[in-house]
Amino acid sequence: MAALRTALPRLAPRLARHATVARAALPQLAARTYSNTKSPQPMRDAMTGEIIQLPDIDPSLLKIENTNTPKTRPPSSKLIFGRTFTDHMLAIPWSSATGWGTPVIKPYGPLELDPSSTVFHYAFTLFEGMKAYCQEDGTVRLFRPDMNMKRMNRSASRLALPTFDGDALEELIKRLVVLDSEWIPKEKGYSLYIRPTLIGTQRGLGVGPSSDALLFVICSPVGPYYATGFKPVSLLATTKYVRAWQGGTGSYKLGVNYAPGVVPQADAAKQGYGQNLWLAGEDDTLTEVGTMNLFVAFKLPDGSTELATPPLDDVILPGVTRDSVLELVKSHAAGNAIPGLPTNIKLSERKVVMAELVEAEKNGTLLEVFGTGTAAIVSAVDKIGYKGRDIQIPTGPTGLGSIAKALLDRIQGIQTGEIEHEWSVIANEVKKA
Ligand SMILES: Cc1ncc(COP(=O)(O)O)c(C=O)c1O
């Protein structure tokens, strides 16, 4: 006892130091592996006990299994789009008997699936593409995630796969992205590409609604699309192949829409073009560029500029970037000026046919053509191969026309948080010093 009394003054500062370290570690410990003991419960009729609603996705049930073998992050300059994945993934099972199961964030790794799973035979697969950005102070931002959740639910309905509470999945994606936020490169133009995916996992052959499904989310750090200056893309106006048709699935983000585009793309490449310009109908209506939405700027007789894009229908994917461009140009016209955009700009969601482009090139009224999408944001087009000749399109000295550049700058500014906007959603709350 006496020995302890004499030792105490010496030990006290050490004990206090240990307590401080333990306290500081608490938040990290809370975020480490833990098993939630709650499980999803169906909603039952109070009188009869009958199940009236199966469980939806419930973020409060999240289980986190941290990786014990964190990977080494490659230097940002070495990143190739979609090749590097972060340490963790999110997975949520679903079955028609029990509804959405327990969401789990676990180490990134292979899935184990029965070879007879519907995904392998009948293309029960759909996906989303969205991005997260990390600011210098550690603030992690998502860009319009609600739009992706809505589109994913729309795709799920089209494949008779289960729909879900979009806010709940958004919340879980935030948890995943914040857990792996060390993987988000902070350099300008870099981001984390997020790929939510939903597949049918029912065992057994036979075409019908899948009784089981798996929703998973993986993340990949990516570099700027234009690492070395803007490179305009050349297009081959494609009539031999059709990407989408009325009554088809082109307006949904389904895996089945993409694999058949690979051979046409290789054909275009063989002929010296970067991408396909997908046409539809007898009159060669313009629809999309590769896997991007399409915009064309024309000079009008009164000197103003028309920015035209095909209207949303069965052949156009409702792009988040497309919608953002439309909203920004509308708000510019309403007085929220965007530097670099013509003051007198008219927005049209209308049918555009190839004959118009040929005519506009001849008249000198074809100002710009560009594609929009999450990966590149905005991508300029410098020529379109059509009926054996190239339509030349101005791209300006930087390789990106002034309208495309103004929109790219504004969207990037919002995505990174440089420009405050409701579209940019903070995934974590970081205390400012
Ligand atoms: C066919 C197709 N069109 C357009 C887009 C652009 O959509 P978003 O702007 O939402 O990325 C994509 C990419 O997601 C696509 O795959």
The ligand as an ORCA input file, in Angstrom:
! r2SCAN-3c Opt
* xyz 0 1
  C     -26.234      5.913    -72.269
  C     -25.873      7.037    -71.359
  N     -26.312      8.270    -71.663
  C     -26.038      9.328    -70.874
  C     -25.259      9.189    -69.730
  C     -24.986     10.380    -68.864
  O     -25.669     10.296    -67.652
  P     -25.127     11.018    -66.345
  O     -25.001     12.454    -66.686
  O     -26.151     10.749    -65.308
  O     -23.813     10.385    -66.040
  C     -24.759      7.930    -69.402
  C     -23.886      7.759    -68.240
  O     -24.312      7.527    -67.167
  C     -25.086      6.833    -70.217
  O     -24.648      5.606    -69.902
*
